[in-house]
Amino acid sequence: KMALSKDLQKFLAVDKGTTLTKAEVMKSVSNYIKEKNLQIQEDKRKFLPNKELSKIFGIKGKASNMTFVEINKHVSQHLSSL
């Protein structure tokens, strides 16, 4: 389990002090992408981040298509060992 940044706690709507594994965070972000219909219809392996995701991922300006594999590198900055 890892500690989450304040921004990630807010994004995932979890209580302060909540700890999650990287896999749990990845699953939550993937579910968010699917719930918000952010996937590219022609290629479901890709998605277009919305404003909230871009903020969490640290993307400035207009976001371009991303793959689910890329989520890992972007959420890592929000996780720290206990």
PDB file of N, CA, C and O in Angstrom, chain B, residues numbered from 101:
ATOM      1  N   LYS B 101       0.846  -1.191   0.000  1.00  0.00           N
ATOM      2  CA  LYS B 101       0.000   0.000   0.000  1.00  0.00           C
ATOM      3  C   LYS B 101       0.888   1.250   0.000  1.00  0.00           C
ATOM      4  O   LYS B 101       1.989   1.259   0.552  1.00  0.00           O
ATOM      5  N   MET B 102       0.375   2.290  -0.632  1.00  0.00           N
ATOM      6  CA  MET B 102       1.140   3.534  -0.744  1.00  0.00           C
ATOM      7  C   MET B 102       0.271   4.720  -0.343  1.00  0.00           C
ATOM      8  O   MET B 102      -0.956   4.671  -0.429  1.00  0.00           O
ATOM      9  N   ALA B 103       0.937   5.786   0.096  1.00  0.00           N
ATOM     10  CA  ALA B 103       0.236   7.021   0.441  1.00  0.00           C
ATOM     11  C   ALA B 103      -0.070   7.776  -0.848  1.00  0.00           C
ATOM     12  O   ALA B 103       0.720   7.754  -1.792  1.00  0.00           O
ATOM     13  N   LEU B 104      -1.225   8.445  -0.881  1.00  0.00           N
ATOM     14  CA  LEU B 104      -1.647   9.194  -2.060  1.00  0.00           C
ATOM     15  C   LEU B 104      -1.477  10.695  -1.827  1.00  0.00           C
ATOM     16  O   LEU B 104      -1.620  11.181  -0.705  1.00  0.00           O
ATOM     17  N   SER B 105      -1.171  11.419  -2.900  1.00  0.00           N
ATOM     18  CA  SER B 105      -1.097  12.880  -2.798  1.00  0.00           C
ATOM     19  C   SER B 105      -2.507  13.423  -2.548  1.00  0.00           C
ATOM     20  O   SER B 105      -3.504  12.742  -2.791  1.00  0.00           O
ATOM     21  N   LYS B 106      -2.565  14.667  -2.057  1.00  0.00           N
ATOM     22  CA  LYS B 106      -3.869  15.303  -1.815  1.00  0.00           C
ATOM     23  C   LYS B 106      -4.685  15.374  -3.095  1.00  0.00           C
ATOM     24  O   LYS B 106      -5.888  15.115  -3.084  1.00  0.00           O
ATOM     25  N   ASP B 107      -4.033  15.725  -4.198  1.00  0.00           N
ATOM     26  CA  ASP B 107      -4.728  15.838  -5.481  1.00  0.00           C
ATOM     27  C   ASP B 107      -5.333  14.504  -5.912  1.00  0.00           C
ATOM     28  O   ASP B 107      -6.465  14.451  -6.394  1.00  0.00           O
ATOM     29  N   LEU B 108      -4.567  13.427  -5.734  1.00  0.00           N
ATOM     30  CA  LEU B 108      -5.063  12.114  -6.140  1.00  0.00           C
ATOM     31  C   LEU B 108      -6.191  11.650  -5.211  1.00  0.00           C
ATOM     32  O   LEU B 108      -7.152  11.029  -5.667  1.00  0.00           O
ATOM     33  N   GLN B 109      -6.078  11.947  -3.919  1.00  0.00           N
ATOM     34  CA  GLN B 109      -7.152  11.610  -2.981  1.00  0.00           C
ATOM     35  C   GLN B 109      -8.448  12.295  -3.411  1.00  0.00           C
ATOM     36  O   GLN B 109      -9.515  11.680  -3.417  1.00  0.00           O
ATOM     37  N   LYS B 110      -8.342  13.566  -3.769  1.00  0.00           N
ATOM     38  CA  LYS B 110      -9.511  14.342  -4.194  1.00  0.00           C
ATOM     39  C   LYS B 110     -10.084  13.767  -5.494  1.00  0.00           C
ATOM     40  O   LYS B 110     -11.297  13.595  -5.617  1.00  0.00           O
ATOM     41  N   PHE B 111      -9.216  13.473  -6.454  1.00  0.00           N
ATOM     42  CA  PHE B 111      -9.645  12.934  -7.742  1.00  0.00           C
ATOM     43  C   PHE B 111     -10.362  11.596  -7.576  1.00  0.00           C
ATOM     44  O   PHE B 111     -11.393  11.358  -8.206  1.00  0.00           O
ATOM     45  N   LEU B 112      -9.818  10.729  -6.733  1.00  0.00           N
ATOM     46  CA  LEU B 112     -10.414   9.405  -6.524  1.00  0.00           C
ATOM     47  C   LEU B 112     -11.555   9.430  -5.517  1.00  0.00           C
ATOM     48  O   LEU B 112     -12.230   8.421  -5.311  1.00  0.00           O
ATOM     49  N   ALA B 113     -11.769  10.580  -4.893  1.00  0.00           N
ATOM     50  CA  ALA B 113     -12.834  10.757  -3.887  1.00  0.00           C
ATOM     51  C   ALA B 113     -12.682   9.755  -2.743  1.00  0.00           C
ATOM     52  O   ALA B 113     -13.631   9.072  -2.359  1.00  0.00           O
ATOM     53  N   VAL B 114     -11.451   9.688  -2.207  1.00  0.00           N
ATOM     54  CA  VAL B 114     -11.186   8.821  -1.055  1.00  0.00           C
ATOM     55  C   VAL B 114     -10.854   9.687   0.154  1.00  0.00           C
ATOM     56  O   VAL B 114     -10.472  10.848   0.014  1.00  0.00           O
ATOM     57  N   ASP B 115     -11.004   9.114   1.330  1.00  0.00           N
ATOM     58  CA  ASP B 115     -10.734   9.835   2.566  1.00  0.00           C
ATOM     59  C   ASP B 115      -9.250  10.130   2.719  1.00  0.00           C
ATOM     60  O   ASP B 115      -8.400   9.396   2.216  1.00  0.00           O
ATOM     61  N   LYS B 116      -8.953  11.225   3.425  1.00  0.00           N
ATOM     62  CA  LYS B 116      -7.565  11.589   3.730  1.00  0.00           C
ATOM     63  C   LYS B 116      -6.937  10.429   4.498  1.00  0.00           C
ATOM     64  O   LYS B 116      -7.560   9.859   5.394  1.00  0.00           O
ATOM     65  N   GLY B 117      -5.708  10.086   4.145  1.00  0.00           N
ATOM     66  CA  GLY B 117      -5.013   9.005   4.824  1.00  0.00           C
ATOM     67  C   GLY B 117      -5.264   7.636   4.214  1.00  0.00           C
ATOM     68  O   GLY B 117      -4.701   6.643   4.674  1.00  0.00           O
ATOM     69  N   THR B 118      -6.108   7.568   3.176  1.00  0.00           N
ATOM     70  CA  THR B 118      -6.365   6.302   2.492  1.00  0.00           C
ATOM     71  C   THR B 118      -5.083   5.834   1.808  1.00  0.00           C
ATOM     72  O   THR B 118      -4.373   6.631   1.196  1.00  0.00           O
ATOM     73  N   THR B 119      -4.794   4.546   1.916  1.00  0.00           N
ATOM     74  CA  THR B 119      -3.644   3.983   1.215  1.00  0.00           C
ATOM     75  C   THR B 119      -4.150   2.969   0.193  1.00  0.00           C
ATOM     76  O   THR B 119      -5.091   2.220   0.456  1.00  0.00           O
ATOM     77  N   LEU B 120      -3.519   2.956  -0.962  1.00  0.00           N
ATOM     78  CA  LEU B 120      -3.885   2.038  -2.038  1.00  0.00           C
ATOM     79  C   LEU B 120      -2.620   1.498  -2.695  1.00  0.00           C
ATOM     80  O   LEU B 120      -1.561   2.120  -2.625  1.00  0.00           O
ATOM     81  N   THR B 121      -2.737   0.344  -3.329  1.00  0.00           N
ATOM     82  CA  THR B 121      -1.619  -0.167  -4.121  1.00  0.00           C
ATOM     83  C   THR B 121      -1.651   0.546  -5.468  1.00  0.00           C
ATOM     84  O   THR B 121      -2.667   1.127  -5.851  1.00  0.00           O
ATOM     85  N   LYS B 122      -0.538   0.497  -6.173  1.00  0.00           N
ATOM     86  CA  LYS B 122      -0.489   1.128  -7.493  1.00  0.00           C
ATOM     87  C   LYS B 122      -1.532   0.476  -8.407  1.00  0.00           C
ATOM     88  O   LYS B 122      -2.165   1.162  -9.209  1.00  0.00           O
ATOM     89  N   ALA B 123      -1.712  -0.832  -8.292  1.00  0.00           N
ATOM     90  CA  ALA B 123      -2.705  -1.542  -9.113  1.00  0.00           C
ATOM     91  C   ALA B 123      -4.120  -1.032  -8.836  1.00  0.00           C
ATOM     92  O   ALA B 123      -4.915  -0.886  -9.764  1.00  0.00           O
ATOM     93  N   GLU B 124      -4.438  -0.762  -7.576  1.00  0.00           N
ATOM     94  CA  GLU B 124      -5.762  -0.247  -7.220  1.00  0.00           C
ATOM     95  C   GLU B 124      -5.974   1.153  -7.809  1.00  0.00           C
ATOM     96  O   GLU B 124      -7.063   1.475  -8.284  1.00  0.00           O
ATOM     97  N   VAL B 125      -4.924   1.979  -7.774  1.00  0.00           N
ATOM     98  CA  VAL B 125      -5.016   3.325  -8.347  1.00  0.00           C
ATOM     99  C   VAL B 125      -5.218   3.228  -9.859  1.00  0.00           C
ATOM    100  O   VAL B 125      -6.065   3.922 -10.421  1.00  0.00           O
ATOM    101  N   MET B 126      -4.441   2.367 -10.515  1.00  0.00           N
ATOM    102  CA  MET B 126      -4.556   2.179 -11.963  1.00  0.00           C
ATOM    103  C   MET B 126      -5.967   1.730 -12.335  1.00  0.00           C
ATOM    104  O   MET B 126      -6.546   2.222 -13.304  1.00  0.00           O
ATOM    105  N   LYS B 127      -6.513   0.802 -11.565  1.00  0.00           N
ATOM    106  CA  LYS B 127      -7.865   0.289 -11.822  1.00  0.00           C
ATOM    107  C   LYS B 127      -8.899   1.410 -11.652  1.00  0.00           C
ATOM    108  O   LYS B 127      -9.825   1.530 -12.454  1.00  0.00           O
ATOM    109  N   SER B 128      -8.739   2.219 -10.614  1.00  0.00           N
ATOM    110  CA  SER B 128      -9.672   3.324 -10.371  1.00  0.00           C
ATOM    111  C   SER B 128      -9.638   4.340 -11.516  1.00  0.00           C
ATOM    112  O   SER B 128     -10.683   4.803 -11.974  1.00  0.00           O
ATOM    113  N   VAL B 129      -8.433   4.680 -11.971  1.00  0.00           N
ATOM    114  CA  VAL B 129      -8.296   5.637 -13.074  1.00  0.00           C
ATOM    115  C   VAL B 129      -8.873   5.034 -14.361  1.00  0.00           C
ATOM    116  O   VAL B 129      -9.548   5.731 -15.119  1.00  0.00           O
ATOM    117  N   SER B 130      -8.614   3.752 -14.610  1.00  0.00           N
ATOM    118  CA  SER B 130      -9.163   3.079 -15.797  1.00  0.00           C
ATOM    119  C   SER B 130     -10.685   3.081 -15.765  1.00  0.00           C
ATOM    120  O   SER B 130     -11.333   3.330 -16.782  1.00  0.00           O
ATOM    121  N   ASN B 131     -11.253   2.804 -14.597  1.00  0.00           N
ATOM    122  CA  ASN B 131     -12.712   2.822 -14.454  1.00  0.00           C
ATOM    123  C   ASN B 131     -13.270   4.216 -14.715  1.00  0.00           C
ATOM    124  O   ASN B 131     -14.309   4.366 -15.357  1.00  0.00           O
ATOM    125  N   TYR B 132     -12.574   5.235 -14.213  1.00  0.00           N
ATOM    126  CA  TYR B 132     -12.986   6.633 -14.435  1.00  0.00           C
ATOM    127  C   TYR B 132     -13.036   6.919 -15.940  1.00  0.00           C
ATOM    128  O   TYR B 132     -13.999   7.504 -16.435  1.00  0.00           O
ATOM    129  N   ILE B 133     -11.999   6.503 -16.656  1.00  0.00           N
ATOM    130  CA  ILE B 133     -11.919   6.733 -18.101  1.00  0.00           C
ATOM    131  C   ILE B 133     -13.107   6.084 -18.811  1.00  0.00           C
ATOM    132  O   ILE B 133     -13.707   6.680 -19.705  1.00  0.00           O
ATOM    133  N   LYS B 134     -13.438   4.863 -18.406  1.00  0.00           N
ATOM    134  CA  LYS B 134     -14.557   4.149 -19.031  1.00  0.00           C
ATOM    135  C   LYS B 134     -15.901   4.787 -18.668  1.00  0.00           C
ATOM    136  O   LYS B 134     -16.773   4.933 -19.525  1.00  0.00           O
ATOM    137  N   GLU B 135     -16.065   5.167 -17.398  1.00  0.00           N
ATOM    138  CA  GLU B 135     -17.318   5.783 -16.954  1.00  0.00           C
ATOM    139  C   GLU B 135     -17.583   7.112 -17.658  1.00  0.00           C
ATOM    140  O   GLU B 135     -18.731   7.448 -17.950  1.00  0.00           O
ATOM    141  N   LYS B 136     -16.522   7.858 -17.925  1.00  0.00           N
ATOM    142  CA  LYS B 136     -16.651   9.178 -18.567  1.00  0.00           C
ATOM    143  C   LYS B 136     -16.608   9.095 -20.091  1.00  0.00           C
ATOM    144  O   LYS B 136     -16.612  10.119 -20.774  1.00  0.00           O
ATOM    145  N   ASN B 137     -16.566   7.863 -20.622  1.00  0.00           N
ATOM    146  CA  ASN B 137     -16.522   7.653 -22.084  1.00  0.00           C
ATOM    147  C   ASN B 137     -15.376   8.413 -22.746  1.00  0.00           C
ATOM    148  O   ASN B 137     -15.571   9.086 -23.759  1.00  0.00           O
ATOM    149  N   LEU B 138     -14.195   8.301 -22.174  1.00  0.00           N
ATOM    150  CA  LEU B 138     -13.029   8.996 -22.723  1.00  0.00           C
ATOM    151  C   LEU B 138     -12.235   8.134 -23.709  1.00  0.00           C
ATOM    152  O   LEU B 138     -11.294   8.612 -24.341  1.00  0.00           O
ATOM    153  N   GLN B 139     -12.621   6.861 -23.834  1.00  0.00           N
ATOM    154  CA  GLN B 139     -11.906   5.979 -24.758  1.00  0.00           C
ATOM    155  C   GLN B 139     -12.162   6.378 -26.206  1.00  0.00           C
ATOM    156  O   GLN B 139     -13.235   6.874 -26.552  1.00  0.00           O
ATOM    157  N   ILE B 140     -11.157   6.152 -27.038  1.00  0.00           N
ATOM    158  CA  ILE B 140     -11.284   6.397 -28.475  1.00  0.00           C
ATOM    159  C   ILE B 140     -12.060   5.211 -29.052  1.00  0.00           C
ATOM    160  O   ILE B 140     -11.639   4.063 -28.910  1.00  0.00           O
ATOM    161  N   GLN B 141     -13.166   5.483 -29.688  1.00  0.00           N
ATOM    162  CA  GLN B 141     -14.048   4.399 -30.163  1.00  0.00           C
ATOM    163  C   GLN B 141     -13.366   3.464 -31.165  1.00  0.00           C
ATOM    164  O   GLN B 141     -13.617   2.259 -31.156  1.00  0.00           O
ATOM    165  N   GLU B 142     -12.506   4.013 -32.026  1.00  0.00           N
ATOM    166  CA  GLU B 142     -11.834   3.192 -33.045  1.00  0.00           C
ATOM    167  C   GLU B 142     -10.735   2.326 -32.443  1.00  0.00           C
ATOM    168  O   GLU B 142     -10.362   1.307 -33.024  1.00  0.00           O
ATOM    169  N   ASP B 143     -10.211   2.723 -31.279  1.00  0.00           N
ATOM    170  CA  ASP B 143      -9.112   1.984 -30.635  1.00  0.00           C
ATOM    171  C   ASP B 143      -9.281   2.094 -29.125  1.00  0.00           C
ATOM    172  O   ASP B 143      -8.833   3.061 -28.508  1.00  0.00           O
ATOM    173  N   LYS B 144      -9.928   1.101 -28.541  1.00  0.00           N
ATOM    174  CA  LYS B 144     -10.280   1.135 -27.114  1.00  0.00           C
ATOM    175  C   LYS B 144      -9.054   1.105 -26.194  1.00  0.00           C
ATOM    176  O   LYS B 144      -9.188   1.307 -24.987  1.00  0.00           O
ATOM    177  N   ARG B 145      -7.864   0.857 -26.748  1.00  0.00           N
ATOM    178  CA  ARG B 145      -6.647   0.884 -25.927  1.00  0.00           C
ATOM    179  C   ARG B 145      -6.211   2.318 -25.638  1.00  0.00           C
ATOM    180  O   ARG B 145      -5.348   2.554 -24.793  1.00  0.00           O
ATOM    181  N   LYS B 146      -6.813   3.271 -26.346  1.00  0.00           N
ATOM    182  CA  LYS B 146      -6.439   4.678 -26.188  1.00  0.00           C
ATOM    183  C   LYS B 146      -7.599   5.481 -25.615  1.00  0.00           C
ATOM    184  O   LYS B 146      -8.763   5.093 -25.710  1.00  0.00           O
ATOM    185  N   PHE B 147      -7.239   6.620 -25.014  1.00  0.00           N
ATOM    186  CA  PHE B 147      -8.248   7.522 -24.465  1.00  0.00           C
ATOM    187  C   PHE B 147      -7.749   8.953 -24.575  1.00  0.00           C
ATOM    188  O   PHE B 147      -6.555   9.201 -24.745  1.00  0.00           O
ATOM    189  N   LEU B 148      -8.684   9.890 -24.476  1.00  0.00           N
ATOM    190  CA  LEU B 148      -8.351  11.314 -24.498  1.00  0.00           C
ATOM    191  C   LEU B 148      -8.639  11.877 -23.115  1.00  0.00           C
ATOM    192  O   LEU B 148      -9.803  11.955 -22.722  1.00  0.00           O
ATOM    193  N   PRO B 149      -7.605  12.276 -22.357  1.00  0.00           N
ATOM    194  CA  PRO B 149      -7.818  12.788 -20.996  1.00  0.00           C
ATOM    195  C   PRO B 149      -8.693  14.040 -20.989  1.00  0.00           C
ATOM    196  O   PRO B 149      -8.530  14.924 -21.830  1.00  0.00           O
ATOM    197  N   ASN B 150      -9.616  14.109 -20.042  1.00  0.00           N
ATOM    198  CA  ASN B 150     -10.423  15.319 -19.862  1.00  0.00           C
ATOM    199  C   ASN B 150      -9.664  16.279 -18.943  1.00  0.00           C
ATOM    200  O   ASN B 150      -8.520  16.008 -18.576  1.00  0.00           O
ATOM    201  N   LYS B 151     -10.285  17.385 -18.574  1.00  0.00           N
ATOM    202  CA  LYS B 151      -9.616  18.405 -17.774  1.00  0.00           C
ATOM    203  C   LYS B 151      -9.121  17.853 -16.429  1.00  0.00           C
ATOM    204  O   LYS B 151      -7.998  18.134 -16.011  1.00  0.00           O
ATOM    205  N   GLU B 152      -9.972  17.068 -15.760  1.00  0.00           N
ATOM    206  CA  GLU B 152      -9.609  16.523 -14.444  1.00  0.00           C
ATOM    207  C   GLU B 152      -8.417  15.568 -14.540  1.00  0.00           C
ATOM    208  O   GLU B 152      -7.497  15.632 -13.724  1.00  0.00           O
ATOM    209  N   LEU B 153      -8.438  14.687 -15.535  1.00  0.00           N
ATOM    210  CA  LEU B 153      -7.321  13.749 -15.717  1.00  0.00           C
ATOM    211  C   LEU B 153      -6.050  14.482 -16.099  1.00  0.00           C
ATOM    212  O   LEU B 153      -4.973  14.156 -15.601  1.00  0.00           O
ATOM    213  N   SER B 154      -6.161  15.471 -16.978  1.00  0.00           N
ATOM    214  CA  SER B 154      -4.984  16.243 -17.397  1.00  0.00           C
ATOM    215  C   SER B 154      -4.329  16.906 -16.193  1.00  0.00           C
ATOM    216  O   SER B 154      -3.103  16.971 -16.105  1.00  0.00           O
ATOM    217  N   LYS B 155      -5.148  17.400 -15.263  1.00  0.00           N
ATOM    218  CA  LYS B 155      -4.616  18.040 -14.059  1.00  0.00           C
ATOM    219  C   LYS B 155      -3.833  17.022 -13.223  1.00  0.00           C
ATOM    220  O   LYS B 155      -2.722  17.306 -12.776  1.00  0.00           O
ATOM    221  N   ILE B 156      -4.413  15.848 -13.015  1.00  0.00           N
ATOM    222  CA  ILE B 156      -3.741  14.798 -12.237  1.00  0.00           C
ATOM    223  C   ILE B 156      -2.456  14.338 -12.937  1.00  0.00           C
ATOM    224  O   ILE B 156      -1.437  14.098 -12.289  1.00  0.00           O
ATOM    225  N   PHE B 157      -2.520  14.219 -14.273  1.00  0.00           N
ATOM    226  CA  PHE B 157      -1.365  13.748 -15.044  1.00  0.00           C
ATOM    227  C   PHE B 157      -0.312  14.829 -15.242  1.00  0.00           C
ATOM    228  O   PHE B 157       0.792  14.538 -15.700  1.00  0.00           O
ATOM    229  N   GLY B 158      -0.639  16.080 -14.901  1.00  0.00           N
ATOM    230  CA  GLY B 158       0.315  17.171 -15.076  1.00  0.00           C
ATOM    231  C   GLY B 158       0.484  17.580 -16.522  1.00  0.00           C
ATOM    232  O   GLY B 158       1.563  18.016 -16.924  1.00  0.00           O
ATOM    233  N   ILE B 159      -0.576  17.443 -17.313  1.00  0.00           N
ATOM    234  CA  ILE B 159      -0.521  17.801 -18.729  1.00  0.00           C
ATOM    235  C   ILE B 159      -0.932  19.263 -18.892  1.00  0.00           C
ATOM    236  O   ILE B 159      -2.012  19.671 -18.466  1.00  0.00           O
ATOM    237  N   LYS B 160      -0.058  20.032 -19.510  1.00  0.00           N
ATOM    238  CA  LYS B 160      -0.349  21.442 -19.760  1.00  0.00           C
ATOM    239  C   LYS B 160      -0.855  21.585 -21.194  1.00  0.00           C
ATOM    240  O   LYS B 160      -0.373  20.901 -22.097  1.00  0.00           O
ATOM    241  N   GLY B 161      -1.814  22.460 -21.396  1.00  0.00           N
ATOM    242  CA  GLY B 161      -2.342  22.675 -22.743  1.00  0.00           C
ATOM    243  C   GLY B 161      -3.269  21.546 -23.165  1.00  0.00           C
ATOM    244  O   GLY B 161      -3.792  20.805 -22.333  1.00  0.00           O
ATOM    245  N   LYS B 162      -3.460  21.430 -24.466  1.00  0.00           N
ATOM    246  CA  LYS B 162      -4.383  20.431 -24.998  1.00  0.00           C
ATOM    247  C   LYS B 162      -3.763  19.040 -24.917  1.00  0.00           C
ATOM    248  O   LYS B 162      -2.640  18.813 -25.368  1.00  0.00           O
ATOM    249  N   ALA B 163      -4.514  18.122 -24.334  1.00  0.00           N
ATOM    250  CA  ALA B 163      -4.032  16.745 -24.207  1.00  0.00           C
ATOM    251  C   ALA B 163      -4.229  15.992 -25.511  1.00  0.00           C
ATOM    252  O   ALA B 163      -5.175  16.249 -26.257  1.00  0.00           O
ATOM    253  N   SER B 164      -3.323  15.060 -25.776  1.00  0.00           N
ATOM    254  CA  SER B 164      -3.474  14.200 -26.953  1.00  0.00           C
ATOM    255  C   SER B 164      -3.833  12.793 -26.478  1.00  0.00           C
ATOM    256  O   SER B 164      -3.832  12.512 -25.279  1.00  0.00           O
ATOM    257  N   ASN B 165      -4.137  11.924 -27.422  1.00  0.00           N
ATOM    258  CA  ASN B 165      -4.507  10.550 -27.089  1.00  0.00           C
ATOM    259  C   ASN B 165      -3.415   9.873 -26.279  1.00  0.00           C
ATOM    260  O   ASN B 165      -2.225  10.074 -26.521  1.00  0.00           O
ATOM    261  N   MET B 166      -3.837   9.072 -25.320  1.00  0.00           N
ATOM    262  CA  MET B 166      -2.899   8.329 -24.483  1.00  0.00           C
ATOM    263  C   MET B 166      -3.338   6.873 -24.434  1.00  0.00           C
ATOM    264  O   MET B 166      -4.493   6.560 -24.724  1.00  0.00           O
ATOM    265  N   THR B 167      -2.415   5.980 -24.064  1.00  0.00           N
ATOM    266  CA  THR B 167      -2.773   4.576 -23.881  1.00  0.00           C
ATOM    267  C   THR B 167      -2.901   4.306 -22.381  1.00  0.00           C
ATOM    268  O   THR B 167      -2.383   5.057 -21.554  1.00  0.00           O
ATOM    269  N   PHE B 168      -3.595   3.228 -22.051  1.00  0.00           N
ATOM    270  CA  PHE B 168      -3.785   2.871 -20.654  1.00  0.00           C
ATOM    271  C   PHE B 168      -2.447   2.576 -19.962  1.00  0.00           C
ATOM    272  O   PHE B 168      -2.318   2.779 -18.755  1.00  0.00           O
ATOM    273  N   VAL B 169      -1.459   2.101 -20.717  1.00  0.00           N
ATOM    274  CA  VAL B 169      -0.132   1.810 -20.156  1.00  0.00           C
ATOM    275  C   VAL B 169       0.512   3.088 -19.608  1.00  0.00           C
ATOM    276  O   VAL B 169       1.255   3.039 -18.628  1.00  0.00           O
ATOM    277  N   GLU B 170       0.231   4.212 -20.230  1.00  0.00           N
ATOM    278  CA  GLU B 170       0.827   5.491 -19.822  1.00  0.00           C
ATOM    279  C   GLU B 170       0.302   6.002 -18.482  1.00  0.00           C
ATOM    280  O   GLU B 170       0.920   6.871 -17.868  1.00  0.00           O
ATOM    281  N   ILE B 171      -0.827   5.474 -18.027  1.00  0.00           N
ATOM    282  CA  ILE B 171      -1.380   5.909 -16.741  1.00  0.00           C
ATOM    283  C   ILE B 171      -0.353   5.718 -15.636  1.00  0.00           C
ATOM    284  O   ILE B 171      -0.204   6.567 -14.757  1.00  0.00           O
ATOM    285  N   ASN B 172       0.349   4.598 -15.689  1.00  0.00           N
ATOM    286  CA  ASN B 172       1.314   4.236 -14.656  1.00  0.00           C
ATOM    287  C   ASN B 172       2.328   5.336 -14.376  1.00  0.00           C
ATOM    288  O   ASN B 172       2.537   5.714 -13.223  1.00  0.00           O
ATOM    289  N   LYS B 173       2.965   5.856 -15.440  1.00  0.00           N
ATOM    290  CA  LYS B 173       4.011   6.867 -15.234  1.00  0.00           C
ATOM    291  C   LYS B 173       3.435   8.175 -14.684  1.00  0.00           C
ATOM    292  O   LYS B 173       4.121   8.915 -13.979  1.00  0.00           O
ATOM    293  N   HIS B 174       2.163   8.455 -15.015  1.00  0.00           N
ATOM    294  CA  HIS B 174       1.561   9.708 -14.569  1.00  0.00           C
ATOM    295  C   HIS B 174       1.068   9.641 -13.126  1.00  0.00           C
ATOM    296  O   HIS B 174       1.102  10.651 -12.423  1.00  0.00           O
ATOM    297  N   VAL B 175       0.610   8.476 -12.668  1.00  0.00           N
ATOM    298  CA  VAL B 175       0.124   8.400 -11.283  1.00  0.00           C
ATOM    299  C   VAL B 175       1.267   8.162 -10.308  1.00  0.00           C
ATOM    300  O   VAL B 175       1.117   8.414  -9.112  1.00  0.00           O
ATOM    301  N   SER B 176       2.393   7.688 -10.790  1.00  0.00           N
ATOM    302  CA  SER B 176       3.536   7.407  -9.907  1.00  0.00           C
ATOM    303  C   SER B 176       3.962   8.624  -9.099  1.00  0.00           C
ATOM    304  O   SER B 176       4.380   8.486  -7.949  1.00  0.00           O
ATOM    305  N   GLN B 177       3.860   9.813  -9.684  1.00  0.00           N
ATOM    306  CA  GLN B 177       4.256  11.049  -8.984  1.00  0.00           C
ATOM    307  C   GLN B 177       3.349  11.347  -7.802  1.00  0.00           C
ATOM    308  O   GLN B 177       3.710  12.135  -6.928  1.00  0.00           O
ATOM    309  N   HIS B 178       2.172  10.725  -7.763  1.00  0.00           N
ATOM    310  CA  HIS B 178       1.206  10.970  -6.686  1.00  0.00           C
ATOM    311  C   HIS B 178       1.261   9.905  -5.588  1.00  0.00           C
ATOM    312  O   HIS B 178       0.498   9.964  -4.623  1.00  0.00           O
ATOM    313  N   LEU B 179       2.161   8.935  -5.737  1.00  0.00           N
ATOM    314  CA  LEU B 179       2.268   7.837  -4.777  1.00  0.00           C
ATOM    315  C   LEU B 179       3.585   7.906  -4.032  1.00  0.00           C
ATOM    316  O   LEU B 179       4.624   8.208  -4.619  1.00  0.00           O
ATOM    317  N   SER B 180       3.541   7.625  -2.731  1.00  0.00           N
ATOM    318  CA  SER B 180       4.792   7.576  -1.970  1.00  0.00           C
ATOM    319  C   SER B 180       4.712   6.435  -0.958  1.00  0.00           C
ATOM    320  O   SER B 180       3.639   6.082  -0.467  1.00  0.00           O
ATOM    321  N   SER B 181       5.877   5.874  -0.665  1.00  0.00           N
ATOM    322  CA  SER B 181       5.935   4.768   0.289  1.00  0.00           C
ATOM    323  C   SER B 181       5.561   5.242   1.682  1.00  0.00           C
ATOM    324  O   SER B 181       5.789   6.395   2.051  1.00  0.00           O
ATOM    325  N   LEU B 182       4.989   4.341   2.434  1.00  0.00           N
ATOM    326  CA  LEU B 182       4.600   4.694   3.814  1.00  0.00           C
ATOM    327  C   LEU B 182       5.792   4.657   4.737  1.00  0.00           C
ATOM    328  O   LEU B 182       5.657   4.925   5.931  1.00  0.00           O
TER     329      LEU B 182
END
